[in-house]
Amino acid sequence: QVVVDAIINAGPREDSTRVGGAGVVRRQAVDMSPFRRVNYALYLLATGAREASFRNLKTMAECLAEELINAARGSSNSYAIKKKDE
């Protein structure tokens, strides 16, 4: 249940895409498909755990567990939650 909550909380609802022509490029907000939300949430959770364990005494498993718990709670300590809010 913790993993499911973490994926629900970590998945962003919007993304931005590049729109423009003739050398003018703008970023425009677009809705995300549910499948992409799940995939992107998993990517953010894994990236956050990897960055947390890099040059650290904690193992990858401990960092992943911490990331999942923080994301399930909606805590701002989670890398995935921080990136989702950007």
N, C-alpha and C positions, 0 to 999 in steps of 0.2 A: 504494500500500500504506500509506503514511503517513496518508492521509486516512481509509482504512478503520479503521486502528488508532486514530486520534484519535476517530472516531465511536463505536467500541466502548468505549473508555475513558471518554468523556465522557457516555455515556448512563446516567442514574440507573436503578437497578433498582426503587426504591420511590418513591412520591409520597404526599402526605398530602391527605386530603379532609375536607370539613366534614361532620360527622355530628351530628345533634341535633334536638330539637324542644322546643317550649314555651319558647323563649328561651334554652335552654342549648345552646351550640355547642362541640363538641369536635373536635380534629383527630385523625384516625385514619389510620395507615399502611396503604396499599394497594399491591398489585403494579402495575407499569406494563406495558402491552401493548408488544410489540416495535416496532410501528410508531410509537407515541408516544415510545419511547426514542430512536429514530433522529431523529425530528423535533425533540425537545427537545435532543438533543445538537447538532444543527445550529444551533438557536437559541442555545444557550449559546456555541458557538464563534464565531458571528457577533457576538453581543453583546460578548464578550470582546475581539475584534479591534477593534470599533467604539470601545469605551471606551479601549483602549490607544492608538489613533491620535488620539483627541480631544485637541486642544491639544498636539500633539506634532509634532516634525519628521519622524518616520517616516511613510511613506505607509501607506494602508490595506492594500495588498498585502503590505508587509513585516510589518505587525502580524498579518495573517491567517496568513502563513507561520509566524511565530514561535509563534502560538497553536496551530496544527495540530501543529507539531513537539513543543511542550511537552505537549500532550494525548496525542500518540502515545506519548511516553516515560512518561506518567503523572506528570509533574513537577508539584509544587505551585505552580509559577509560572503555570500555566495557569488562567485565569478559570473555564473550564468544569469543571476538576477540583475547584477550590475549591468551586464552587456545588453540584456533585454530592455532595460529602461533607457538605454542610449538612443 
